[in-house]
């Protein structure tokens, strides 16, 4: 089965948040309150399943030349609390604590973000996405290790 991963490119300086919906997630971003032009990111579970882990990338390109200005990957894993797995429940949103710095091209223009979801691991152990990034394997391994530590296969 072939999966189409939806991504979005946003022009910096637009008012309000930008977002991309890909499968079970909506990833949103807007200019962080720090005033340095960085992006504040959040992810909302729009599926009917509980989510344990998320991996997505943010690539930046020059608005004038399309040149690649850099890429970073963000991960999220719900921790074990009191010996039980925890989940990002349907409808819940997480906000990433650390804003993403936005690189500038040689003219000083801020790069355009292109957000792509690489993988989502659900509470039932199933997953969504191509899982091409090494961070996706790491997130899955972390979840499996937590499950072994709990003595469950949830």
Secondary structure, DSSP 8 states (H G I E B T S, - for coil): ------EEEE-TT-SS-EEEEETTEEEEEEE-TTSSS-EEEEEEE-SSS-EEEEEEEEEEE-TTT--EEEEEEEEEE--EETTEE--B-TT-EEE-SS-B---B-TTS-B-EEEEEEEEEEETTS-EES---SHHHHHHHHHHHHHHHHHT---
